[in-house]
């Protein structure tokens, strides 16, 4: 079940982390669904396009927190197990928005599909993330 936590509380979790440095902002949350964005200009690679690693960090963050919101963290730790992506576009300005959807909710694993798109909805990266649910 989705924990009752506001977007302000979710965004406060970024304090002192890489997500704060990336200026990651959570913008929507639901059961098996999380959406966040980062400013592209803050996360460029030398060719002045969104860094592929920034896309992956955004996607993995969405999937990891998405899983953490639907498990009992007193019983389980959520650990990233696998991340893969196809970078199919590029962007130079605006925001990269990641929309994560839980596609498998097992006893020991969660699998997420995360699409990273630009402000016009054009895909930048299509990502698949698997999280382990490890009993404490």
C-alpha positions as a LaTeX table, in Angstrom:
\begin{tabular}{lrrr}
\hline
Residue & $x$ (\AA) & $y$ (\AA) & $z$ (\AA) \\
\hline
Unk1 & 0.00 & 0.00 & 0.00 \\
Unk2 & 1.25 & 3.51 & $-0.81$ \\
Unk3 & 2.62 & 5.21 & 2.25 \\
Unk4 & 0.86 & 8.45 & 3.14 \\
Unk5 & 3.61 & 10.91 & 2.35 \\
Unk6 & 3.33 & 14.25 & 0.61 \\
Unk7 & 5.39 & 15.35 & $-2.37$ \\
Unk8 & 7.03 & 17.93 & $-0.08$ \\
Unk9 & 8.09 & 15.13 & 2.28 \\
Unk10 & 9.37 & 13.05 & $-0.65$ \\
Unk11 & 11.38 & 15.97 & $-1.98$ \\
Unk12 & 12.84 & 16.63 & 1.49 \\
Unk13 & 14.41 & 13.13 & 1.31 \\
Unk14 & 16.78 & 14.48 & $-1.37$ \\
Unk15 & 18.58 & 16.77 & 1.09 \\
Unk16 & 22.31 & 16.01 & 1.15 \\
Unk17 & 22.14 & 13.44 & $-1.67$ \\
Unk18 & 23.03 & 13.21 & $-5.34$ \\
Unk19 & 19.35 & 13.81 & $-6.08$ \\
Unk20 & 19.59 & 17.22 & $-4.40$ \\
Unk21 & 22.66 & 18.07 & $-6.50$ \\
Unk22 & 20.81 & 16.98 & $-9.67$ \\
Unk23 & 17.86 & 19.13 & $-8.53$ \\
Unk24 & 15.54 & 16.13 & $-8.82$ \\
Unk25 & 11.92 & 16.91 & $-7.99$ \\
Unk26 & 9.14 & 14.37 & $-7.38$ \\
Unk27 & 5.97 & 15.61 & $-9.06$ \\
Unk28 & 3.43 & 12.73 & $-8.86$ \\
Unk29 & 3.05 & 9.59 & $-6.77$ \\
Unk30 & 0.54 & 6.75 & $-6.77$ \\
Unk31 & 0.31 & 3.02 & $-6.13$ \\
Unk32 & 3.02 & 1.49 & $-8.34$ \\
Unk33 & 3.62 & 4.86 & $-10.04$ \\
Unk34 & 6.11 & 7.68 & $-9.50$ \\
Unk35 & 7.03 & 10.67 & $-11.61$ \\
Unk36 & 10.02 & 12.96 & $-11.16$ \\
Unk37 & 12.06 & 15.43 & $-13.18$ \\
Unk38 & 15.47 & 17.05 & $-13.40$ \\
Unk39 & 16.60 & 20.22 & $-15.17$ \\
Unk40 & 18.54 & 19.22 & $-18.26$ \\
Unk41 & 20.94 & 22.19 & $-18.12$ \\
Unk42 & 22.14 & 21.02 & $-14.68$ \\
Unk43 & 22.86 & 17.50 & $-15.96$ \\
Unk44 & 24.67 & 17.89 & $-19.28$ \\
Unk45 & 27.56 & 15.95 & $-20.73$ \\
Unk46 & 30.39 & 17.72 & $-22.63$ \\
Unk47 & 28.44 & 17.64 & $-25.93$ \\
Unk48 & 25.84 & 19.83 & $-24.14$ \\
Unk49 & 23.08 & 17.19 & $-24.15$ \\
Unk50 & 21.50 & 15.39 & $-21.19$ \\
Unk51 & 24.04 & 12.94 & $-19.76$ \\
Unk52 & 22.97 & 9.30 & $-20.14$ \\
Unk53 & 24.09 & 8.64 & $-16.58$ \\
Unk54 & 21.78 & 11.39 & $-15.36$ \\
Unk55 & 18.88 & 9.68 & $-17.17$ \\
Unk56 & 19.79 & 6.40 & $-15.48$ \\
Unk57 & 20.16 & 8.02 & $-12.05$ \\
Unk58 & 16.75 & 9.63 & $-12.49$ \\
Unk59 & 15.16 & 6.34 & $-13.59$ \\
Unk60 & 16.77 & 4.26 & $-10.84$ \\
Unk61 & 15.73 & 6.81 & $-8.23$ \\
Unk62 & 12.11 & 6.71 & $-9.42$ \\
Unk63 & 12.01 & 2.90 & $-9.37$ \\
Unk64 & 13.81 & 2.58 & $-6.04$ \\
Unk65 & 11.66 & 5.09 & $-4.21$ \\
Unk66 & 8.58 & 3.70 & $-5.95$ \\
Unk67 & 9.32 & 0.29 & $-4.47$ \\
Unk68 & 10.12 & 1.76 & $-1.06$ \\
Unk69 & 6.71 & 3.43 & $-0.98$ \\
Unk70 & 4.84 & 0.13 & $-1.37$ \\
Unk71 & 6.74 & $-2.19$ & 0.99 \\
Unk72 & 7.06 & $-2.26$ & 4.76 \\
Unk73 & 10.54 & $-0.81$ & 5.30 \\
Unk74 & 10.53 & $-2.18$ & 8.86 \\
Unk75 & 10.61 & $-5.66$ & 7.29 \\
Unk76 & 12.36 & $-5.15$ & 3.93 \\
Unk77 & 15.25 & $-3.25$ & 2.42 \\
Unk78 & 14.89 & $-2.22$ & $-1.23$ \\
Unk79 & 18.08 & $-2.70$ & $-3.24$ \\
Unk80 & 18.61 & $-2.06$ & $-6.93$ \\
Unk81 & 19.54 & $-5.28$ & $-8.71$ \\
Unk82 & 19.62 & $-4.39$ & $-12.40$ \\
Unk83 & 19.28 & $-1.32$ & $-14.58$ \\
Unk84 & 19.19 & $-1.23$ & $-18.37$ \\
Unk85 & 18.34 & 1.53 & $-20.78$ \\
Unk86 & 18.10 & 2.42 & $-24.40$ \\
Unk87 & 18.94 & 6.06 & $-25.04$ \\
Unk88 & 16.79 & 6.85 & $-28.03$ \\
Unk89 & 16.78 & 10.65 & $-28.05$ \\
Unk90 & 18.58 & 13.66 & $-26.69$ \\
Unk91 & 17.68 & 16.98 & $-25.13$ \\
Unk92 & 19.55 & 20.20 & $-24.45$ \\
Unk93 & 17.17 & 22.30 & $-22.35$ \\
Unk94 & 14.09 & 22.20 & $-20.18$ \\
Unk95 & 13.33 & 19.19 & $-18.02$ \\
Unk96 & 13.82 & 15.45 & $-18.33$ \\
Unk97 & 10.78 & 13.80 & $-16.77$ \\
Unk98 & 10.78 & 10.16 & $-15.68$ \\
Unk99 & 7.49 & 8.30 & $-15.41$ \\
Unk100 & 7.90 & 5.00 & $-13.60$ \\
Unk101 & 5.32 & 2.21 & $-13.63$ \\
Unk102 & 5.55 & $-1.00$ & $-11.64$ \\
Unk103 & 5.11 & $-3.90$ & $-14.06$ \\
Unk104 & 5.90 & $-6.82$ & $-11.71$ \\
Unk105 & 5.23 & $-6.93$ & $-7.97$ \\
Unk106 & 6.68 & $-10.18$ & $-6.69$ \\
Unk107 & 7.46 & $-11.37$ & $-3.16$ \\
Unk108 & 11.19 & $-10.78$ & $-3.66$ \\
Unk109 & 11.44 & $-8.51$ & $-6.69$ \\
Unk110 & 9.83 & $-5.50$ & $-8.27$ \\
Unk111 & 10.32 & $-4.68$ & $-11.95$ \\
Unk112 & 9.73 & $-1.13$ & $-13.17$ \\
Unk113 & 9.46 & 0.40 & $-16.60$ \\
Unk114 & 10.62 & 4.01 & $-16.61$ \\
Unk115 & 10.34 & 6.35 & $-19.58$ \\
Unk116 & 12.41 & 9.52 & $-19.56$ \\
Unk117 & 11.01 & 12.21 & $-21.87$ \\
Unk118 & 11.66 & 15.86 & $-22.73$ \\
Unk119 & 9.20 & 18.72 & $-22.22$ \\
Unk120 & 7.45 & 17.87 & $-25.50$ \\
Unk121 & 6.94 & 14.23 & $-24.48$ \\
Unk122 & 9.62 & 12.92 & $-26.85$ \\
Unk123 & 11.40 & 9.89 & $-25.39$ \\
Unk124 & 15.02 & 10.29 & $-24.32$ \\
Unk125 & 15.55 & 6.94 & $-22.55$ \\
Unk126 & 13.52 & 3.79 & $-22.02$ \\
Unk127 & 14.64 & 2.02 & $-18.85$ \\
Unk128 & 13.97 & $-1.27$ & $-17.07$ \\
Unk129 & 14.86 & $-1.53$ & $-13.39$ \\
Unk130 & 14.70 & $-4.57$ & $-11.10$ \\
Unk131 & 14.74 & $-4.13$ & $-7.33$ \\
Unk132 & 15.38 & $-6.85$ & $-4.77$ \\
Unk133 & 13.22 & $-6.87$ & $-1.66$ \\
Unk134 & 15.52 & $-8.20$ & 1.04 \\
Unk135 & 14.10 & $-9.29$ & 4.38 \\
Unk136 & 15.91 & $-7.58$ & 7.26 \\
\hline
\end{tabular}
